[in-house]
Amino acid sequence: MATDAAQELQQFHQFIGQRIASGSEMSIAEAVAEFQAYQAELERFREEIKPGLDRLARGEYEELDIEEFKRLARERWDKRRRGDQA
């Protein structure tokens, strides 16, 4: 439990450091509220990607064929440039 609190304090310190470095000015209450919102968003993101990470851990994935990916991307780009629907 103490480790979790220490880790959260370190994350808060890093978060605030980034805000200060970017020139943001805010009160302590605003900083805490912004950090809490950031933490909540981060948790939602983790929950969103968890199913994909679980499938990856089980080996349920296909390797990306980068040449095929680039070919399909070029086709879509060409269609859009010509005004076709993708």
C-alpha positions in Angstrom: 0.0 0.0 0.0 2.8 2.4 0.9 4.4 1.6 -2.5 1.2 2.5 -4.3 1.0 5.9 -2.5 4.7 6.5 -3.2 4.2 5.7 -6.9 1.2 7.9 -7.1 3.1 10.7 -5.5 5.9 10.3 -7.9 3.4 10.3 -10.9 1.8 13.5 -9.5 5.2 15.1 -9.1 6.1 14.2 -12.7 2.7 15.4 -13.9 3.0 18.8 -12.2 6.6 19.1 -13.4 5.4 18.8 -16.9 2.7 21.4 -16.4 5.1 23.8 -14.9 7.6 23.3 -17.6 5.0 24.0 -20.2 4.2 27.3 -18.6 0.9 26.3 -17.0 -0.2 28.3 -13.9 -2.7 26.7 -11.6 -3.7 26.5 -8.0 -2.9 23.4 -5.9 -6.6 22.4 -6.1 -6.7 22.8 -9.9 -3.5 20.7 -10.2 -4.9 18.0 -8.0 -8.2 18.0 -10.0 -6.4 17.9 -13.3 -4.2 15.1 -12.1 -7.2 13.1 -10.9 -8.9 13.6 -14.3 -5.7 12.4 -16.0 -5.5 9.3 -13.8 -9.2 8.5 -14.5 -8.6 8.9 -18.3 -5.5 6.7 -18.0 -7.5 4.0 -16.2 -10.3 4.1 -18.8 -7.6 3.7 -21.5 -6.1 0.7 -19.7 -9.5 -0.9 -19.4 -10.1 -0.3 -23.1 -6.9 -1.9 -24.3 -7.0 -4.8 -21.8 -8.9 -7.2 -24.1 -6.3 -6.7 -26.8 -3.4 -7.2 -24.5 -5.0 -10.3 -23.1 -5.4 -11.8 -26.6 -1.8 -10.9 -27.3 -0.6 -12.6 -24.2 -2.6 -15.8 -25.2 -0.9 -15.7 -28.6 -4.1 -14.7 -30.5 -2.7 -12.3 -33.0 -1.5 -12.1 -36.6 1.8 -10.6 -37.6 1.5 -7.4 -39.6 2.5 -7.6 -43.2 3.9 -4.1 -43.6 4.1 -4.3 -47.3 0.4 -5.3 -47.6 -0.4 -2.5 -45.1 1.4 0.1 -47.1 -0.2 -1.1 -50.3 -3.7 -0.9 -48.8 -3.0 2.6 -47.4 -1.8 3.8 -50.7 -4.9 2.5 -52.4 -7.1 4.3 -49.9 -5.1 7.5 -50.3 -5.4 7.3 -54.0 -9.2 6.8 -53.8 -9.6 9.8 -51.5 -7.4 12.0 -53.7 -9.6 11.1 -56.7 -12.7 11.8 -54.6 -13.8 8.2 -54.4 -15.3 6.9 -51.2 -13.0 4.6 -49.1 
